[in-house]
Amino acid sequence: MIEQKYKLPSEIILHLSLCGLIVYLLTSTMPTMMPVYKWSLVVLVFVLLLLDVLFVLYRKWQLLKVTKVALLYLCSFVLILLLIYYFTKFVALTDTYGIENVLRAYEPSAKFIFFLICLAQPIILPIPEAVTIGAGSAVFGPFSAAILGFIGTMSGIIAMFFIARYGGQKLISKLVKEKHLDKYKAYVEKNETTILILLFIIPILPDEIICVGAGIGAVAFRKFFIIASIAKLLTSTLLAYSVHLAQLLPLTGPQLVFGCTVILAFLYVMSLLFKRYKKNGKHQKAN
């Protein structure tokens, strides 16, 4: 009883904070939400708050856990609604006006918005890196766009890697037999460096797919981080300066980026062939 009384103030503060947060999000952050849905959720919050008062008055301390769980679920639901609302709003804005115009319209916080866009790209945002970095370069200049794009994209890549590693592993282990999963991990371990470098440099797959594959597989985070950092620093810089380089060369921005990626891929393949040739030569000399 002493322990319960000691925890009661902090429990009440938590409940009041959750109620206040939910009501604020519903009434202030989603103006286009239909009033019937908005006020129904607000009423639900006050019903839970009223139950809290009754549980405290009648000393039903254990029942406070029930309302706490209900408030946490309700808060999560509202946050998901908020995310969907602003995500769809952003996509609609970019489709109508373009990322460059959106950044110029919100100039005081444009760099922060650009950082969030780059962070969201490897997680949920279906917009090519060439589009976002190019827009940032036009608004902030190539250097700032390259640095912000690199930091934002790497933050999103790291987040997506760990989401896949700790969430995907559990899901995959339920869907795939353990022996098949072990074979897949063994294959990835032998070829992971080559696969990751080629996928990050040559834009065959979206970054989120690469992060999920690496997170679910047996790729070590240190190796993944180094490869992703080098590749993204390269692509962010090339994309940020592509407009300026394209003005000096008779090429469009996408043609320049594609040409650079082809050259890099060719150099990488040639280095692999040279290493294999050198290894075979040493093996023949040893025999």
C-alpha positions as CSV (number, residue, x, y, z in Angstrom):
1,M,0.0,0.0,0.0
2,I,2.9,2.4,0.8
3,E,4.5,1.6,-2.6
4,Q,1.2,2.2,-4.4
5,K,0.6,5.6,-2.6
6,Y,4.2,6.6,-3.4
7,K,3.7,5.9,-7.1
8,L,0.2,7.4,-7.3
9,P,1.3,11.1,-7.9
10,S,3.6,10.1,-10.8
11,E,0.8,7.9,-12.2
12,I,-1.7,10.7,-12.1
13,I,0.8,13.1,-13.7
14,L,1.3,10.6,-16.6
15,H,-2.4,10.2,-17.1
16,L,-3.0,14.0,-17.1
17,S,-0.1,14.5,-19.5
18,L,-1.4,11.9,-22.0
19,C,-4.9,13.4,-21.8
20,G,-3.5,16.9,-22.4
21,L,-1.4,15.8,-25.3
22,I,-4.2,13.9,-27.0
23,V,-6.6,16.8,-26.7
24,Y,-4.0,19.3,-27.9
25,L,-3.2,17.2,-31.0
26,L,-6.9,16.7,-31.8
27,T,-7.9,20.3,-31.5
28,S,-4.8,22.2,-32.8
29,T,-2.9,20.1,-35.3
30,M,-5.5,18.6,-37.7
31,P,-7.8,21.4,-38.7
32,T,-9.4,19.5,-41.6
33,M,-10.4,16.5,-39.5
34,M,-14.2,16.0,-39.4
35,P,-15.6,17.5,-36.1
36,V,-17.6,14.4,-35.4
37,Y,-14.5,12.3,-35.2
38,K,-12.4,14.9,-33.5
39,W,-14.9,15.5,-30.7
40,S,-15.8,11.8,-30.3
41,L,-12.1,11.2,-29.5
42,V,-12.0,14.2,-27.1
43,V,-15.1,12.9,-25.3
44,L,-13.4,9.5,-25.0
45,V,-10.4,11.1,-23.4
46,F,-12.6,12.8,-20.8
47,V,-14.4,9.5,-20.1
48,L,-11.1,7.9,-19.3
49,L,-10.1,10.8,-17.2
50,L,-13.4,10.5,-15.3
51,L,-12.7,6.8,-14.7
52,D,-9.3,7.8,-13.3
53,V,-11.0,10.1,-10.8
54,L,-13.5,7.3,-9.7
55,F,-10.7,4.8,-9.4
56,V,-8.7,7.2,-7.2
57,L,-11.7,8.0,-5.0
58,Y,-12.6,4.3,-4.5
59,R,-8.9,3.4,-4.1
60,K,-9.0,1.0,-7.0
61,W,-5.3,1.5,-7.7
62,Q,-4.8,-1.5,-10.0
63,L,-7.5,-0.3,-12.4
64,L,-5.5,2.8,-13.1
65,K,-3.3,0.5,-15.3
66,V,-6.3,-0.2,-17.5
67,T,-6.9,3.5,-18.2
68,K,-3.2,4.1,-18.7
69,V,-3.0,1.4,-21.4
70,A,-6.2,2.8,-23.0
71,L,-4.6,6.3,-23.0
72,L,-1.4,5.0,-24.5
73,Y,-3.2,3.2,-27.3
74,L,-5.3,6.3,-27.9
75,C,-2.3,8.5,-28.0
76,S,-0.5,6.2,-30.4
77,F,-3.6,6.1,-32.6
78,V,-3.8,10.0,-32.7
79,L,0.0,10.2,-33.5
80,I,-0.5,7.8,-36.4
81,L,-3.4,9.9,-37.7
82,L,-1.2,13.0,-37.3
83,L,1.6,11.3,-39.3
84,I,-0.7,10.2,-42.0
85,Y,-2.3,13.7,-42.2
86,Y,1.0,15.6,-42.6
87,F,2.5,13.0,-44.8
88,T,-0.4,13.1,-47.3
89,K,-0.4,16.9,-47.0
90,F,3.3,17.0,-47.9
91,V,2.9,14.7,-50.8
92,A,0.0,16.7,-52.1
93,L,2.1,19.9,-51.8
94,T,5.1,18.5,-53.5
95,D,3.0,17.0,-56.3
96,T,1.3,20.4,-56.9
97,Y,4.1,22.9,-56.2
98,G,7.4,20.8,-56.1
99,I,9.8,20.4,-53.2
100,E,11.8,23.5,-54.2
101,N,8.7,25.8,-54.0
102,V,7.7,24.2,-50.7
103,L,11.1,24.9,-49.2
104,R,11.0,28.5,-50.5
105,A,7.5,29.0,-49.0
106,Y,8.7,27.9,-45.6
107,E,12.1,29.7,-45.7
108,P,12.6,30.3,-42.0
109,S,12.5,26.5,-41.3
110,A,13.4,25.3,-44.7
111,K,16.6,23.6,-43.7
112,F,14.9,21.7,-40.9
113,I,12.1,20.6,-43.3
114,F,14.7,19.5,-45.9
115,F,16.5,17.5,-43.2
116,L,13.3,15.8,-42.2
117,I,12.5,15.0,-45.9
118,C,15.9,13.4,-46.3
119,L,15.5,11.5,-43.0
120,A,12.1,10.2,-44.1
121,Q,13.2,9.1,-47.6
122,P,14.8,5.7,-46.5
123,I,11.9,5.0,-44.2
124,I,8.5,6.1,-45.7
125,L,8.9,8.8,-48.3
126,P,8.6,7.6,-51.9
127,I,10.6,10.4,-53.5
128,P,13.9,9.9,-55.4
129,E,17.0,11.3,-53.8
130,A,17.8,13.1,-57.0
131,V,14.6,15.1,-56.7
132,T,15.1,16.2,-53.0
133,I,18.9,16.9,-53.2
134,G,18.4,18.8,-56.5
135,A,15.7,21.0,-54.9
136,G,17.8,21.6,-51.8
137,S,20.8,22.6,-54.0
138,A,18.6,25.1,-55.8
139,V,17.4,26.7,-52.5
140,F,20.4,26.4,-50.2
141,G,23.3,26.0,-52.6
142,P,25.2,22.7,-53.4
143,F,27.4,22.6,-50.3
144,S,24.6,23.0,-47.7
145,A,22.3,20.6,-49.7
146,A,25.1,18.0,-49.8
147,I,25.8,18.2,-46.1
148,L,22.2,18.3,-45.0
149,G,21.2,15.6,-47.5
150,F,24.0,13.3,-46.3
151,I,23.2,13.8,-42.6
152,G,19.5,13.4,-43.0
153,T,19.7,10.4,-45.3
154,M,22.2,8.6,-43.1
155,S,20.0,9.2,-40.1
156,G,17.1,7.6,-41.9
157,I,19.2,4.8,-43.2
158,I,20.4,4.0,-39.6
159,A,16.9,4.2,-38.2
160,M,15.5,1.9,-41.0
161,F,18.4,-0.6,-40.4
162,F,17.6,-1.0,-36.7
163,I,13.8,-1.1,-37.3
164,A,14.4,-4.0,-39.7
165,R,17.0,-5.7,-37.5
166,Y,14.9,-5.7,-34.3
167,G,11.4,-5.8,-35.8
168,G,12.1,-7.7,-39.0
169,Q,14.1,-10.5,-37.4
170,K,11.2,-11.5,-35.2
171,L,8.7,-11.4,-38.1
172,I,11.0,-13.4,-40.5
173,S,11.8,-16.0,-37.8
174,K,8.0,-16.8,-37.7
175,L,7.6,-16.9,-41.5
176,V,10.8,-18.6,-42.6
177,K,12.3,-21.9,-41.4
178,E,15.5,-21.5,-39.4
179,K,17.6,-23.6,-41.7
180,H,16.6,-21.5,-44.7
181,L,17.4,-18.3,-42.8
182,D,20.8,-19.7,-41.9
183,K,21.6,-20.4,-45.6
184,Y,20.5,-16.9,-46.6
185,K,22.7,-15.4,-43.9
186,A,25.7,-17.5,-45.0
187,Y,25.2,-16.3,-48.6
188,V,24.9,-12.7,-47.6
189,E,28.1,-12.9,-45.4
190,K,30.1,-14.1,-48.4
191,N,28.8,-11.4,-50.8
192,E,27.6,-8.6,-48.6
193,T,30.3,-6.0,-49.4
194,T,29.9,-6.3,-53.1
195,I,26.1,-6.4,-52.9
196,L,25.8,-3.3,-50.7
197,I,28.3,-1.2,-52.6
198,L,26.6,-1.9,-55.9
199,L,23.1,-1.3,-54.6
200,F,24.0,2.0,-52.8
201,I,26.0,3.4,-55.7
202,I,23.8,2.3,-58.6
203,P,20.1,3.3,-57.9
204,I,18.6,-0.1,-58.7
205,L,16.5,-0.4,-55.5
206,P,15.2,2.2,-53.1
207,D,17.3,2.8,-50.0
208,E,14.6,1.4,-47.7
209,I,14.7,-2.0,-49.5
210,I,18.5,-2.1,-49.1
211,C,18.2,-1.2,-45.4
212,V,15.6,-3.8,-44.7
213,G,17.6,-6.5,-46.5
214,A,20.8,-5.6,-44.5
215,G,18.9,-5.3,-41.2
216,I,17.2,-8.7,-41.6
217,G,20.3,-10.4,-42.9
218,A,23.6,-11.0,-41.1
219,V,25.3,-7.7,-42.2
220,A,27.4,-6.2,-39.4
221,F,26.2,-2.7,-38.5
222,R,29.8,-1.3,-38.6
223,K,30.4,-2.5,-42.2
224,F,26.9,-1.4,-43.3
225,F,27.5,2.1,-41.8
226,I,30.9,2.5,-43.5
227,I,29.6,1.4,-46.9
228,A,26.4,3.5,-46.6
229,S,28.3,6.6,-45.5
230,I,30.8,6.5,-48.3
231,A,28.1,5.8,-50.9
232,K,25.7,8.5,-49.6
233,L,28.4,11.1,-49.3
234,L,29.3,10.4,-52.9
235,T,25.7,10.5,-54.2
236,S,24.7,13.5,-52.1
237,T,27.7,15.5,-53.4
238,L,27.2,14.4,-57.0
239,L,23.5,15.2,-56.9
240,A,24.0,18.6,-55.2
241,Y,26.6,19.7,-57.7
242,S,25.1,18.0,-60.7
243,V,23.2,21.2,-61.8
244,H,26.4,23.3,-61.7
245,L,28.4,20.6,-63.4
246,A,25.8,20.1,-66.0
247,Q,26.0,23.8,-66.9
248,L,29.7,23.2,-67.7
249,L,29.2,20.0,-69.6
250,P,26.7,19.2,-72.5
251,L,24.8,16.9,-70.2
252,T,21.6,17.0,-68.2
253,G,21.7,16.5,-64.4
254,P,20.3,12.9,-64.5
255,Q,22.6,12.0,-67.4
256,L,25.6,13.3,-65.4
257,V,24.7,11.3,-62.3
258,F,24.0,8.2,-64.3
259,G,27.4,8.5,-66.1
260,C,29.2,8.9,-62.8
261,T,27.5,5.9,-61.3
262,V,28.4,3.8,-64.4
263,I,32.0,4.9,-64.2
264,L,32.2,4.1,-60.4
265,A,30.6,0.7,-61.0
266,F,33.0,-0.1,-63.8
267,L,36.0,0.9,-61.6
268,Y,34.7,-1.2,-58.8
269,V,34.2,-4.3,-61.0
270,M,37.7,-3.8,-62.5
271,S,39.2,-3.6,-58.9
272,L,37.5,-6.9,-58.1
273,L,38.8,-8.6,-61.2
274,F,42.3,-7.3,-60.5
275,K,42.2,-8.6,-56.9
276,R,41.0,-12.0,-58.2
277,Y,43.8,-12.1,-60.9
278,K,46.4,-11.2,-58.3
279,K,45.1,-13.8,-55.9
280,N,45.2,-16.5,-58.6
281,G,48.8,-15.5,-59.5
282,K,49.9,-15.9,-55.9
283,H,48.2,-19.3,-55.7
284,Q,49.9,-20.5,-58.9
285,K,53.3,-19.4,-57.6
286,A,52.7,-21.2,-54.3
287,N,52.0,-24.4,-56.3
